[in-house]
């Protein structure tokens, strides 16, 4: 099965936001050069999901470490870094919960249509 997304263009307002590395199979698929079979899709989604959960977990652990450091040595940590890390961790947790809720809702809809 060949996936072709046509030509896509992304306009960036800041040149520093432009990445230098290829995105992998996505960049090939956008160019229409890649064929994606079921096993490759399954493995890439699984890998992506595990990486996202690991990243969310590391953000939660980072917040815990910063909070502990604020209590033990308040002069070594900027409170803005703590609040920023807490907000980032909360956003990733909210996003994960939203994704889980939508997956469950989609599964329920699929199972009811049988």
N, C-alpha and C positions, 0 to 999 in steps of 0.2 A: 504494500500500500504506500503510495507516494503522497506526501503532504506538500502542498504548495500554497504559500500564503501571499503570493504576488510580491509586489515591491512595496516596502514600507519605509517610511522616512520618519526619523525622530529628530525634532528640533530641540536643541538644548540652549538655554539662555546663558549658561556659564560654561566656559571651555574646560574648567577643571573638573566638571562632572562627567566628562567623556572618558570612559574606560579604555584601557589599552589592550586587554586580553579578550580572546574570543569567549563567547558564552557556551560554546560546546555544540551539542546537537541542535540547539535552538537556532543558532546562527546558520547552520547548514540547512535546516528546514525552512528558514525564512528565505534563503536563496533558492530553494527548490531543488537542492542537490542531495538531500538525504531521504532515505526510505526508512520508515519507522515501523517495526513489527510489534506485535503484542508483547513479547517478552522484554524487548528493549524499553517500551513504554512503562511496563509494570516495574521493572527494575529502577528506572530513572525516577518514577514517582515515589517509590519506596525509599530510595536514597534521599531524595529531596525532602520527604516527610521526616525521615530520621535526622537529617541535618538541621531542619527547622526546630525539631523538638530539642535537640542537643544545644542549639543556640539559645533557645528560650531558657533552658535549664542553666546554662552558663551565666545568663543575665541575672537570673534569680540568685545564683550563688555569689555573683559579684556584688549585688545589693547587700546580701547578708554580710559579706566580708567588709564592705564599706561601713555598714551600720555598726558592726563590732569595733571597727577601727575608730569611729567617731566616739564611741563610749570609752575605749581604752586610751586613745591618744588624740584628743580633739584638735590639737594644733596641726597635726600632720595631714588633715583632710579638709578640703574646701567643702562647705555645706552645699554649694551649688552643684558640685559633682555628685553628691549623694542624692539630691533631689532629682537631678537629670537622670541618674541611673535608675532611681525608683520609678520615674515616669516611663522610661524606656522599657523596663521590665514589666510594668503594669500594662503597657500597650501590647507587648508581645504576648502576655498572658490573655488579654482580652481577645486578641486576634486568634490565638489558638482555640479559645473557647468558642468563638464565632465559627471557626472552621469545623470544629467537632459538631456543633449544633447543626450546621448546614449538611454535613455528611450524614448525620443521623436522620435528619428530616428527609433528605434525598433517598436514603435507604428505605425509610418507612413508606414513602410515596411509591417507590419501585415495588416493594413487597405487597402493597395494597392493590396494585394494578394487575397482579397475576391472577 
